[in-house]
């Protein structure tokens, strides 16, 4: 009799704890892979330069936001920045604290740009 093995769906999920207490982060995409979801169907998972050992599965809202900003060719997403937030969501009736693509991209990216410019100016 053959033994069944549990399916491995990929790398561990990016968790809010990985953001080291930050509620918001701007991450750099290092890859996008279409994977089988354990809930059926397929979903896109992103990997990031900052967290190479983790991945983040995209919900419909996050996927649509990335497509709106960078187009539908996933090869064009490589090295693009994505704002993410740590939020509580309902998954299958259970409340979970997760990381997902932020809804207010423009505000977050503008704030990140100002912070980066200020940091560079202070080093001069």
MOKA-V897651 format. One record per residue. N is the residue number from 1. SS is DSSP state (a for helix, b for strand, c for the rest). OMEGA is omega in whole degrees, 0 to 359 (none if undefined). D_CENTER is the distance of its C-alpha to the mean C-alpha in whole Angstrom. Layout:
BEGIN
N|SS|OMEGA|D_CENTER  N|SS|OMEGA|D_CENTER
END
This chain:
BEGIN
1|c|181|41  2|c|178|37  3|c|177|35  4|c|177|31  5|c|177|28  6|c|180|25  7|c|173|22  8|c|182|19  9|c|176|16  10|c|181|14  11|c|176|13  12|b|179|12  13|b|170|9  14|c|184|7  15|c|176|10  16|a|179|11  17|a|179|14  18|a|181|12  19|a|174|11  20|c|176|15  21|c|180|16  22|c|177|14  23|c|183|13  24|b|175|11  25|b|173|10  26|b|185|9  27|b|182|8  28|b|182|9  29|b|175|8  30|b|178|11  31|b|176|11  32|b|184|10  33|b|175|12  34|b|186|14  35|b|173|15  36|b|177|17  37|c|177|16  38|c|177|18  39|c|181|19  40|c|180|20  41|c|181|19  42|b|178|16  43|b|176|13  44|b|175|10  45|b|178|8  46|b|169|6  47|b|187|7  48|b|177|8  49|c|185|11  50|c|182|11  51|c|185|10  52|c|182|12  53|c|182|13  54|b|173|10  55|b|179|7  56|b|178|4  57|b|183|7  58|c|168|7  59|c|183|10  60|a|181|12  61|a|179|12  62|a|178|8  63|a|180|10  64|a|178|13  65|a|179|11  66|a|178|10  67|a|179|13  68|a|183|15  69|a|189|14  70|a|181|14  71|c|185|16  72|c|177|16  73|c|186|17  74|a|177|14  75|a|178|16  76|a|179|16  77|a|184|12  78|c|179|13  79|c|174|13  80|c|180|12  81|b|181|10  82|b|175|7  83|b|178|8  84|b|180|6  85|b|173|9  86|b|184|10  87|b|173|12  88|b|180|15  89|b|176|15  90|b|179|17  91|b|180|17  92|c|179|20  93|c|179|22  94|b|177|21  95|b|180|19  96|b|176|16  97|b|188|14  98|b|172|10  99|b|177|7  100|b|180|5  101|b|180|6  102|c|178|9  103|c|184|12  104|c|183|14  105|a|189|13  106|a|179|16  107|a|182|17  108|a|180|15  109|a|177|15  110|a|178|19  111|a|179|19  112|a|179|17  113|a|178|19  114|a|180|22  115|a|179|21  116|a|179|21  117|a|180|24  118|a|179|26  119|a|180|25  120|a|181|26  121|a|182|29  122|a|179|30  123|a|182|30  124|c|none|33
END
